[in-house]
């Protein structure tokens, strides 16, 4: 996850304050939640199209 967000261990453990780490974690959590919501919406749309195609 760190490299996906553009961080490496040295940056996190030696150059960031605890507050910066918490802020980065919060931002990453928000990004993951938005991605999960997008995936859920796409799945719901695909399911709706699948069901509508059966009529």
MOPAC internal coordinates of N, CA, C and O (Angstrom, degrees):
PM7 1SCF
backbone

  N    0.0000 0     0.00 0     0.00 0    0    0    0
  C    1.4440 1     0.00 0     0.00 0    1    0    0
  C    1.5299 1   111.47 1     0.00 0    2    1    0
  O    1.2310 1   120.91 1   142.51 1    3    2    1
  N    1.2959 1   115.86 1   -37.49 1    3    2    1
  C    1.4665 1   118.33 1  -177.86 1    5    3    2
  C    1.5210 1   111.54 1   -59.41 1    6    5    3
  O    1.2310 1   120.39 1   129.95 1    7    6    5
  N    1.3226 1   116.87 1   -50.05 1    7    6    5
  C    1.4606 1   119.55 1  -177.42 1    9    7    6
  C    1.5223 1   111.36 1   -66.33 1   10    9    7
  O    1.2310 1   120.22 1   146.98 1   11   10    9
  N    1.3351 1   117.18 1   -33.02 1   11   10    9
  C    1.4606 1   120.91 1   177.60 1   13   11   10
  C    1.5263 1   110.62 1   -62.69 1   14   13   11
  O    1.2310 1   120.60 1   147.12 1   15   14   13
  N    1.3171 1   116.47 1   -32.88 1   15   14   13
  C    1.4615 1   121.48 1   179.69 1   17   15   14
  C    1.5255 1   112.05 1   -89.91 1   18   17   15
  O    1.2310 1   120.00 1   178.61 1   19   18   17
  N    1.3344 1   117.61 1    -1.39 1   19   18   17
  C    1.4507 1   120.98 1   177.45 1   21   19   18
  C    1.5184 1   114.19 1    90.87 1   22   21   19
  O    1.2310 1   119.78 1  -164.78 1   23   22   21
  N    1.3208 1   118.03 1    15.22 1   23   22   21
  C    1.4613 1   122.22 1   179.58 1   25   23   22
  C    1.5177 1   109.50 1  -112.19 1   26   25   23
  O    1.2310 1   120.98 1   -26.56 1   27   26   25
  N    1.3211 1   115.73 1   153.44 1   27   26   25
  C    1.4596 1   120.22 1   170.57 1   29   27   26
  C    1.5230 1   107.54 1  -123.62 1   30   29   27
  O    1.2310 1   120.38 1   -10.45 1   31   30   29
  N    1.3181 1   116.88 1   169.55 1   31   30   29
  C    1.4613 1   120.87 1  -176.12 1   33   31   30
  C    1.5249 1   112.41 1   -60.39 1   34   33   31
  O    1.2310 1   120.44 1   140.46 1   35   34   33
  N    1.3254 1   116.77 1   -39.54 1   35   34   33
  C    1.4713 1   119.21 1  -178.93 1   37   35   34
  C    1.5243 1   110.76 1   -61.69 1   38   37   35
  O    1.2310 1   120.73 1   135.25 1   39   38   37
  N    1.3253 1   116.22 1   -44.75 1   39   38   37
  C    1.4668 1   120.07 1   179.10 1   41   39   38
  C    1.5138 1   110.97 1   -60.07 1   42   41   39
  O    1.2310 1   120.87 1   131.15 1   43   42   41
  N    1.3345 1   115.94 1   -48.85 1   43   42   41
  C    1.4600 1   120.42 1  -175.72 1   45   43   42
  C    1.5239 1   111.73 1   -66.15 1   46   45   43
  O    1.2310 1   120.35 1   131.51 1   47   46   45
  N    1.3196 1   116.94 1   -48.49 1   47   46   45
  C    1.4613 1   119.68 1  -171.53 1   49   47   46
  C    1.5240 1   115.12 1   -86.08 1   50   49   47
  O    1.2310 1   120.30 1   161.89 1   51   50   49
  N    1.3470 1   117.03 1   -18.11 1   51   50   49
  C    1.4618 1   118.48 1  -176.62 1   53   51   50
  C    1.5255 1   114.74 1  -120.28 1   54   53   51
  O    1.2310 1   120.05 1   166.59 1   55   54   53
  N    1.3474 1   117.51 1   -13.41 1   55   54   53
  C    1.4617 1   118.80 1  -175.06 1   57   55   54
  C    1.5239 1   114.55 1  -125.62 1   58   57   55
  O    1.2310 1   119.86 1   174.27 1   59   58   57
  N    1.3162 1   117.87 1    -5.73 1   59   58   57
  C    1.4629 1   120.13 1  -178.79 1   61   59   58
  C    1.5202 1   109.64 1  -111.86 1   62   61   59
  O    1.2310 1   121.51 1   -36.31 1   63   62   61
  N    1.3288 1   114.72 1   143.69 1   63   62   61
  C    1.4651 1   119.25 1   174.78 1   65   63   62
  C    1.5264 1   108.87 1   -79.41 1   66   65   63
  O    1.2310 1   120.79 1   -14.24 1   67   66   65
  N    1.3126 1   116.10 1   165.76 1   67   66   65
  C    1.4660 1   120.54 1   177.95 1   69   67   66
  C    1.5283 1   110.14 1   -59.12 1   70   69   67
  O    1.2310 1   120.32 1   141.23 1   71   70   69
  N    1.3138 1   117.00 1   -38.77 1   71   70   69
  C    1.4743 1   120.98 1   178.99 1   73   71   70
  C    1.5287 1   110.76 1   -64.04 1   74   73   71
  O    1.2310 1   119.81 1   138.30 1   75   74   73
  N    1.3211 1   117.96 1   -41.70 1   75   74   73
  C    1.4659 1   121.42 1   178.58 1   77   75   74
  C    1.5327 1   110.98 1   -64.75 1   78   77   75
  O    1.2310 1   120.65 1   141.58 1   79   78   77
  N    1.3162 1   116.36 1   -38.42 1   79   78   77
  C    1.4612 1   120.39 1   178.39 1   81   79   78
  C    1.5255 1   110.33 1   -65.05 1   82   81   79
  O    1.2310 1   120.62 1   135.55 1   83   82   81
  N    1.3316 1   116.43 1   -44.45 1   83   82   81
  C    1.4682 1   119.88 1   178.67 1   85   83   82
  C    1.5298 1   111.00 1   -62.59 1   86   85   83
  O    1.2310 1   120.56 1   139.28 1   87   86   85
  N    1.3273 1   116.53 1   -40.72 1   87   86   85
  C    1.4632 1   120.60 1   179.02 1   89   87   86
  C    1.5282 1   110.70 1   -64.74 1   90   89   87
  O    1.2310 1   120.53 1   137.35 1   91   90   89
  N    1.3274 1   116.59 1   -42.65 1   91   90   89
  C    1.4646 1   120.63 1   178.58 1   93   91   90
  C    1.5249 1   110.61 1   -64.53 1   94   93   91
  O    1.2310 1   120.21 1   139.82 1   95   94   93
  N    1.3315 1   117.21 1   -40.18 1   95   94   93
  C    1.4619 1   120.85 1   177.97 1   97   95   94
  C    1.5254 1   111.34 1   -63.17 1   98   97   95
  O    1.2310 1   120.69 1   138.29 1   99   98   97
  N    1.3245 1   116.29 1   -41.71 1   99   98   97
  C    1.4594 1   120.71 1   178.58 1  101   99   98
  C    1.5249 1   110.80 1   -63.00 1  102  101   99
  O    1.2310 1   120.91 1   135.48 1  103  102  101
  N    1.3304 1   115.86 1   -44.52 1  103  102  101
  C    1.4666 1   120.13 1   179.07 1  105  103  102
  C    1.5253 1   110.91 1   -62.84 1  106  105  103
  O    1.2310 1   120.47 1   138.74 1  107  106  105
  N    1.3214 1   116.70 1   -41.26 1  107  106  105
  C    1.4551 1   120.31 1   179.04 1  109  107  106
  C    1.5294 1   110.94 1   -66.05 1  110  109  107
  O    1.2310 1   120.01 1   139.39 1  111  110  109
  N    1.3280 1   117.58 1   -40.61 1  111  110  109
  C    1.4665 1   121.15 1   176.18 1  113  111  110
  C    1.5195 1   111.03 1   -59.89 1  114  113  111
  O    1.2310 1   120.59 1   138.36 1  115  114  113
  N    1.3272 1   116.48 1   -41.64 1  115  114  113
  C    1.4708 1   120.63 1   179.60 1  117  115  114
  C    1.5336 1   110.35 1   -65.72 1  118  117  115
  O    1.2310 1   120.49 1   140.23 1  119  118  117
  N    1.3139 1   116.66 1   -39.77 1  119  118  117
  C    1.4552 1   120.95 1   178.96 1  121  119  118
  C    1.5288 1   110.46 1   -64.94 1  122  121  119
  O    1.2310 1   120.19 1   137.05 1  123  122  121
  N    1.3129 1   117.24 1   -42.95 1  123  122  121
  C    1.4659 1   121.63 1   179.00 1  125  123  122
  C    1.5275 1   110.01 1   -63.94 1  126  125  123
  O    1.2310 1   120.02 1   137.29 1  127  126  125
  N    1.3309 1   117.56 1   -42.71 1  127  126  125
  C    1.4664 1   121.10 1   179.35 1  129  127  126
  C    1.5244 1   110.83 1   -63.08 1  130  129  127
  O    1.2310 1   119.99 1   138.13 1  131  130  129
  N    1.3263 1   117.63 1   -41.87 1  131  130  129
  C    1.4626 1   121.03 1   178.65 1  133  131  130
  C    1.5267 1   110.34 1   -63.79 1  134  133  131
  O    1.2310 1   120.26 1   139.55 1  135  134  133
  N    1.3168 1   117.11 1   -40.45 1  135  134  133
  C    1.4631 1   121.37 1   178.48 1  137  135  134
  C    1.5300 1   109.95 1   -64.66 1  138  137  135
  O    1.2310 1   120.41 1   137.41 1  139  138  137
  N    1.3308 1   116.82 1   -42.59 1  139  138  137
  C    1.4654 1   120.36 1   179.03 1  141  139  138
  C    1.5236 1   111.54 1   -63.79 1  142  141  139
  O    1.2310 1   120.39 1   140.89 1  143  142  141
  N    1.3279 1   116.85 1   -39.11 1  143  142  141
  C    1.4664 1   120.58 1   178.07 1  145  143  142
  C    1.5272 1   110.63 1   -65.95 1  146  145  143
  O    1.2310 1   120.56 1   140.83 1  147  146  145
  N    1.3188 1   116.54 1   -39.17 1  147  146  145
  C    1.4631 1   120.54 1   178.16 1  149  147  146
  C    1.5280 1   110.51 1   -63.86 1  150  149  147
  O    1.2310 1   120.44 1   136.63 1  151  150  149
  N    1.3127 1   116.77 1   -43.37 1  151  150  149
  C    1.4629 1   121.42 1   178.49 1  153  151  150
  C    1.5284 1   110.23 1   -62.69 1  154  153  151
  O    1.2310 1   120.30 1   136.16 1  155  154  153
  N    1.3300 1   117.03 1   -43.84 1  155  154  153
  C    1.4651 1   120.84 1   179.31 1  157  155  154
  C    1.5278 1   110.92 1   -62.17 1  158  157  155
  O    1.2310 1   120.12 1   139.42 1  159  158  157
  N    1.3184 1   117.38 1   -40.58 1  159  158  157
  C    1.4636 1   121.10 1   179.02 1  161  159  158
  C    1.5280 1   110.41 1   -65.63 1  162  161  159
  O    1.2310 1   120.44 1   138.85 1  163  162  161
  N    1.3131 1   116.77 1   -41.15 1  163  162  161
  C    1.4658 1   120.16 1   178.19 1  165  163  162
  C    1.5215 1   111.23 1   -64.90 1  166  165  163
  O    1.2310 1   120.42 1   139.93 1  167  166  165
  N    1.3241 1   116.80 1   -40.07 1  167  166  165
  C    1.4602 1   120.64 1   178.50 1  169  167  166
  C    1.5211 1   110.86 1   -65.77 1  170  169  167
  O    1.2310 1   120.26 1   138.81 1  171  170  169
  N    1.3301 1   117.11 1   -41.19 1  171  170  169
  C    1.4628 1   120.97 1   178.64 1  173  171  170
  C    1.5226 1   110.26 1   -64.11 1  174  173  171
  O    1.2310 1   120.38 1   138.94 1  175  174  173
  N    1.3084 1   116.88 1   -41.06 1  175  174  173
  C    1.4674 1   120.25 1   179.11 1  177  175  174
  C    1.5334 1   110.59 1   -65.22 1  178  177  175
  O    1.2310 1   120.69 1   137.06 1  179  178  177
  N    1.3170 1   116.28 1   -42.94 1  179  178  177
  C    1.4687 1   119.80 1   178.83 1  181  179  178
  C    1.5275 1   110.74 1   -63.03 1  182  181  179
  O    1.2310 1   120.56 1   139.13 1  183  182  181
  N    1.3187 1   116.54 1   -40.87 1  183  182  181
  C    1.4684 1   120.75 1   178.48 1  185  183  182
  C    1.5267 1   110.51 1   -64.13 1  186  185  183
  O    1.2310 1   120.54 1   139.64 1  187  186  185
  N    1.3241 1   116.57 1   -40.36 1  187  186  185
  C    1.4649 1   120.47 1   179.23 1  189  187  186
  C    1.5331 1   110.37 1   -64.53 1  190  189  187
  O    1.2310 1   120.76 1   137.23 1  191  190  189
  N    1.3240 1   116.15 1   -42.77 1  191  190  189
  C    1.4650 1   119.24 1   178.22 1  193  191  190
  C    1.5304 1   110.69 1   -64.31 1  194  193  191
  O    1.2310 1   120.74 1   139.98 1  195  194  193
  N    1.3332 1   116.19 1   -40.02 1  195  194  193
  C    1.4618 1   120.32 1   178.99 1  197  195  194
  C    1.5294 1   110.77 1   -61.69 1  198  197  195
  O    1.2310 1   120.89 1   135.60 1  199  198  197
  N    1.3346 1   115.90 1   -44.40 1  199  198  197
  C    1.4690 1   120.27 1  -178.90 1  201  199  198
  C    1.5253 1   111.57 1   -69.10 1  202  201  199
  O    1.2310 1   120.22 1   142.18 1  203  202  201
  N    1.3138 1   117.19 1   -37.82 1  203  202  201
  C    1.4660 1   120.53 1  -179.51 1  205  203  202
  C    1.5181 1   110.62 1   -69.52 1  206  205  203
  O    1.2310 1   120.51 1   150.75 1  207  206  205
  N    1.3104 1   116.62 1   -29.25 1  207  206  205
  C    1.4616 1   120.45 1   179.65 1  209  207  206
  C    1.5128 1   113.05 1   -70.76 1  210  209  207
  O    1.2310 1   119.78 1   161.77 1  211  210  209
  N    1.3035 1   118.02 1   -18.23 1  211  210  209
  C    1.4772 1   121.78 1  -177.98 1  213  211  210
  C    1.5245 1   112.52 1   -81.18 1  214  213  211
  O    1.2310 1   119.28 1   167.91 1  215  214  213
  N    1.2983 1   118.98 1   -12.09 1  215  214  213
  C    1.4686 1   120.67 1  -175.99 1  217  215  214
  C    1.4936 1   112.23 1   -73.00 1  218  217  215
  O    1.2310 1   120.10 1   180.00 1  219  218  217

